[in-house]
Amino acid sequence: MPFNDKIITLITGANGGIGFELASQLLADGKNFVLLGSRSQEKGEAAVQELKKRSLPGTVELVQVDVSDEQSIAKAAGEVEEKYSRIDALVNNAAIAGETPPTHSLPRRLTAAFLTNSTGPAIVVESFAPLLSKSTAKTPRIVNVTSGAGSISLRLDSENPHQQMKVVPYRMSKAALNMLTACQAYEYGPLGWKVFAFCPGFTASGLSDMNKEELGAKPTREGASPIVDILAGKRDGEHGGFLHAGGQHPW
Ligand SMILES: NC(=O)c1ccc[n+]([C@@H]2O[C@H](COP(=O)([O-])OP(=O)(O)OC[C@H]3O[C@@H](n4cnc5c(N)ncnc54)[C@H](OP(=O)(O)O)[C@@H]3O)[C@@H](O)[C@H]2O)c1
């Protein structure tokens, strides 16, 4: 089988932004096989085509998965199991920032944010854990792409330059993702898996109208590259931590 000697990594929400850039960086190494998750079949196909055009040594295939839809996640897990029997790493990257300024009611915005940013990653890990347990890599890894906006300590810190940013549904859902990371570290750590929360920092992407380099965001490649290091095992000693590029955030 062509993928037997490859490291298979599933990235959710990889049709654009940091997820797409991560896929591209992983594909620079021929041992990587990226399952590019996209909720939109059309956008996912375009992303896979774009990556294939780059003639990178790694392999990429599309997995259609909407993380806010339990059935879509189950279908994706079934398809991956049938085709590849296993995965070696999982990056829960897909997320929504929510509306700024808000137009819908708070309950609706909270529900939407939790569904995609915290419930989704919980179900994705539950559904793909049986495939991670069949990993042929020495160390299966889970990276939950979170945000410093989900840190309770930073929210209360008047020195934090982002303290004025409200986005309550985003903050709450990322705080829940952080707790999920701790629960997964507890659950899967004893099996030898490594689990991380990772914040890319303010990065150019499609997340919001603010995520532009001209407004101070770092280039997308810089937001994504620390995840390549985490997946390569360079930060395994920080299992269960809330990582950023240069260290760790307080919870
Ligand atoms: N950029 C930053 O400054 C920053 C800072 C801290 C943390 N983060 C985190 O970094 C991660 C990547 O975000 P990004 O900045 O690259 O934003 P982005 O460009 O908006 O990418 C988000 C991706 O998630 C996908 N997505 C949204 N809802 C989904 C769903 N229900 N199912 C599957 N995919 C879904 C989007 O797909 P569509 O194209 O279909 O919408 C898109 O591909 C997120 O977890 C974000 O919270 C970003």
The ligand as an ORCA input file, in Angstrom:
! r2SCAN-3c Opt
* xyz 0 1
  N      -5.706     33.609     12.863
  C      -5.531     33.949     14.144
  O      -5.143     35.097     14.485
  C      -5.784     32.937     15.196
  C      -5.398     33.247     16.521
  C      -5.622     32.299     17.512
  C      -6.203     31.091     17.181
  N      -6.571     30.812     15.884
  C      -7.162     29.505     15.579
  O      -6.518     28.947     14.449
  C      -7.398     28.014     13.823
  C      -7.425     28.233     12.316
  O      -8.080     29.458     12.065
  P      -7.629     30.472     10.911
  O      -7.098     31.665     11.581
  O      -6.806     29.778      9.910
  O      -9.055     30.887     10.327
  P      -9.734     30.564      8.919
  O      -8.865     31.041      7.817
  O     -11.120     31.129      9.027
  O      -9.798     28.979      8.876
  C     -10.772     28.289      9.610
  C     -11.080     27.021      8.868
  O     -12.079     26.296      9.626
  C     -13.092     25.908      8.728
  N     -14.351     25.667      9.413
  C     -15.169     26.548     10.031
  N     -16.252     25.919     10.507
  C     -16.103     24.611     10.183
  C     -16.877     23.459     10.391
  N     -18.062     23.497     11.020
  N     -16.418     22.265      9.938
  C     -15.234     22.190      9.284
  N     -14.467     23.243      9.024
  C     -14.896     24.447      9.480
  C     -13.175     27.013      7.695
  O     -13.852     26.523      6.543
  P     -14.717     27.489      5.553
  O     -13.738     27.988      4.546
  O     -15.729     26.562      4.988
  O     -15.297     28.576      6.401
  C     -11.690     27.258      7.483
  O     -11.160     26.311      6.591
  C      -8.748     28.204     14.515
  O      -8.918     27.203     15.482
  C      -8.616     29.553     15.182
  O      -9.473     29.692     16.288
  C      -6.369     31.717     14.901
*
